[in-house]
Amino acid sequence: MRTPHESPPPAEEPPGWAIRQALSDLPDGSETSVVTALAWDLADAAAERFDERHDEYDDPDQGGEA
């Protein structure tokens, strides 16, 4: 059983918002595998930005919680 702080198991498909963004960033007719790969890259980058922002607020040296 996972603890509340563990990540959920990886999804089989990237989030819908990432797929829509990838479709708009790529030329029409791009292969599904290319769209999916870009969508995962976008989702990973967004998660990394979120984690960095969260870490900043927890860092006492940066004015976060002690």
N, C-alpha and C positions, 0 to 999 in steps of 0.2 A: 504494500500500500504506500502511495506517495504521501509525503508530508506536504503541508500547504505551501512550502517554499520551493518545492521541486517543480521543474518545468513539466508541462503536459507532454505526452508523447507527440512526436512530430506528425503533422497533418500530411495527408497524401497530396493535397493541393494547396497552393498558396492562398492567402486571403483574397476575397473577391475584389477589394479595392486595389490590391497589387496587380491582379490580372487586368483590371480595367486600365490602370495606369500603363502597364506594359503594352497593352493593345494600342493605346493612344501614342506611345513613344515609338513604336516600331512601324515600319511601312506595312501597308495593307498586303495581305497574303503571306505574312510571315508564318513559318511553321509553328505548330503547337508547342514543340519542344523548346523553341527559342523564346516564345512568349512565356512559357512556364519558368524557364531559367531566369529570365529578366524579372519576372514577378517575384521569385524567391529572393533574388538579389535586392529588390526594392523592399521586401518585407524584412529581410535581415538587417538592412541599413536602418530602417525605421525602428526596429527593436533595439539596435545598438544605440541609436540616438536617445531613445527612451531610457535605456539602462544608464547611459552616461548622465543624463539629466537627473535621474533618480539618485545616482551615487553622489552627485554634486550637493544635493540637499542633505544627504546623510553625513557629509564630511565636516567635522567640527572646524577644521581649518578654513573652510569655505563658508562658515556661518551656519552650517547645518546642525542637526541634533548631535548632542555629545554622547 
